[in-house]
Amino acid sequence: MTKDIYMENQLLSKINLTARFTLAFIFAYHGLVPKILWLSPIEALLTSAHNLDAVFFSPIAGVFEIILACSIIILKKSLIPIYLAMALLIALLLDVMLIMPSLLIEAFNPVTINLATIIIAYFICITHKHALAYNLSKHKGTQ
């Protein structure tokens, strides 16, 4: 591996890792804070709109979001958790559009948050093979 390719892979690997930790933080935070620690009124409204008990189902959803966050960090060689995160973000955005479209005009709305988070996931996808190549070369000691 040439030094230029090594340096490019090193930079893209750092971008990949930063994006992974950012994506994981978003899912962990949104799983923990508005669903488990303090049930958000909007979270409760969205859950209730599906005829589900928010006090029961929101914490369960929060646990699954935290598990997804952990898998994003732990399974660095796999894009499956990233694709799952992207699919969930799209599905949840579509759900809000159909169930509570009034939320789409609020500050910090699902359109901006979900699209920005999907872009972070996309950065992980496009830098993934560079991160794998860099980590492989780092372990082999080749530059």
matplotlib code that plots the C-alpha trace (Angstrom):
import matplotlib.pyplot as plt

x = [0.0, 1.4, 1.9, -0.8, -3.4, -2.5, -2.9, -6.2, -7.5, -6.3, -8.3, -11.4, -11.1, -11.2, -14.3, -15.9, -15.2, -16.4, -19.6, -20.2, -19.8, -22.1, -24.8, -24.5, -24.8, -28.0, -29.7, -28.5, -29.6, -33.0, -33.5, -32.5, -33.6, -37.1, -38.1, -36.7, -35.6, -38.2, -41.1, -41.4, -44.9, -44.4, -43.1, -46.2, -48.5, -46.9, -47.1, -50.7, -51.6, -50.9, -53.2, -50.2, -49.5, -46.6, -45.6, -45.1, -43.9, -41.7, -39.1, -39.1, -38.4, -35.7, -33.9, -33.9, -32.5, -29.7, -29.0, -28.8, -26.4, -24.2, -24.2, -23.2, -20.0, -19.3, -19.9, -17.4, -16.9, -20.6, -22.8, -26.0, -26.6, -26.1, -28.6, -31.0, -30.6, -31.2, -34.3, -35.7, -35.1, -36.9, -39.8, -40.1, -40.1, -42.9, -44.8, -44.7, -45.7, -48.8, -49.7, -48.8, -47.8, -48.1, -44.7, -43.0, -43.3, -42.0, -38.5, -36.2, -38.6, -38.1, -37.4, -34.2, -33.1, -33.7, -32.3, -29.1, -28.8, -29.3, -26.5, -24.2, -25.1, -24.3, -20.8, -20.2, -21.3, -19.0, -16.0, -16.5, -14.1, -11.4, -11.7, -11.5, -8.4, -6.7, -7.4, -6.1, -2.9, -2.5, -2.6, -0.3, 2.1, 2.2, 2.1]
y = [0.0, 3.4, 6.1, 8.3, 5.5, 4.7, 8.3, 8.6, 5.4, 6.7, 10.0, 8.2, 5.7, 8.6, 10.0, 6.6, 6.2, 9.7, 9.1, 5.7, 7.3, 10.2, 7.8, 5.6, 8.6, 9.8, 6.4, 5.9, 9.4, 9.2, 5.7, 6.7, 10.3, 10.8, 7.1, 5.6, 8.4, 11.0, 10.0, 12.9, 14.2, 14.0, 10.4, 9.6, 11.2, 9.3, 6.0, 6.6, 7.5, 3.8, 2.7, 1.6, 2.3, 4.8, 4.1, 0.4, 0.5, 3.6, 2.2, -1.0, 1.0, 2.9, -0.4, -1.4, 1.9, 1.5, -2.0, -0.6, 2.1, -0.6, -2.7, 0.3, 0.6, -3.0, -4.4, -2.1, -4.6, -4.8, -2.3, -4.2, -2.0, 1.1, -0.1, -1.0, 2.5, 4.2, 2.0, 2.8, 6.6, 6.5, 4.4, 6.6, 9.8, 8.3, 7.3, 10.9, 12.2, 10.0, 10.0, 13.5, 15.7, 18.8, 17.8, 18.4, 22.2, 22.3, 23.3, 20.2, 18.3, 14.7, 15.9, 17.8, 15.4, 12.2, 13.4, 14.7, 11.3, 9.4, 11.5, 10.6, 6.9, 7.4, 8.8, 5.5, 3.5, 5.4, 5.3, 1.7, -0.1, 2.5, 2.0, -1.7, -1.4, 1.0, -1.2, -4.3, -2.5, -1.1, -4.7, -6.0, -3.1, -2.1, 1.5]
z = [0.0, -1.0, 1.6, -0.1, 0.0, 3.6, 4.6, 2.7, 4.3, 7.7, 7.2, 6.0, 8.8, 11.3, 9.5, 9.7, 13.4, 14.2, 12.2, 13.9, 17.4, 16.4, 15.0, 18.1, 20.4, 18.6, 19.0, 22.6, 23.6, 21.9, 23.4, 26.9, 27.5, 25.9, 26.2, 29.4, 31.8, 31.0, 28.7, 26.3, 25.7, 22.0, 22.3, 24.3, 21.7, 18.9, 20.7, 21.7, 18.1, 17.4, 20.2, 22.3, 25.9, 25.9, 29.4, 28.5, 24.8, 24.8, 27.2, 25.2, 22.0, 24.0, 24.9, 21.3, 20.3, 22.8, 21.6, 18.0, 19.3, 20.9, 17.7, 15.6, 17.8, 18.4, 14.9, 13.1, 10.3, 9.4, 7.7, 8.8, 11.9, 9.7, 7.1, 9.9, 11.4, 8.0, 7.4, 10.9, 10.4, 7.1, 8.5, 11.5, 9.4, 7.2, 10.3, 11.6, 8.2, 8.2, 11.9, 13.2, 10.2, 12.4, 14.0, 10.6, 11.1, 14.7, 15.8, 15.9, 13.7, 12.4, 8.9, 9.8, 12.5, 10.6, 7.3, 9.1, 10.8, 7.6, 6.1, 9.0, 8.3, 4.6, 5.6, 7.4, 4.3, 1.9, 4.2, 5.4, 3.0, 3.6, 7.4, 6.9, 4.7, 7.1, 10.1, 8.2, 7.2, 10.7, 12.1, 9.5, 10.1, 6.4, 5.3]

ax = plt.figure().add_subplot(projection="3d")
ax.plot(x, y, z, "-o")
ax.set_aspect("equal")
plt.show()
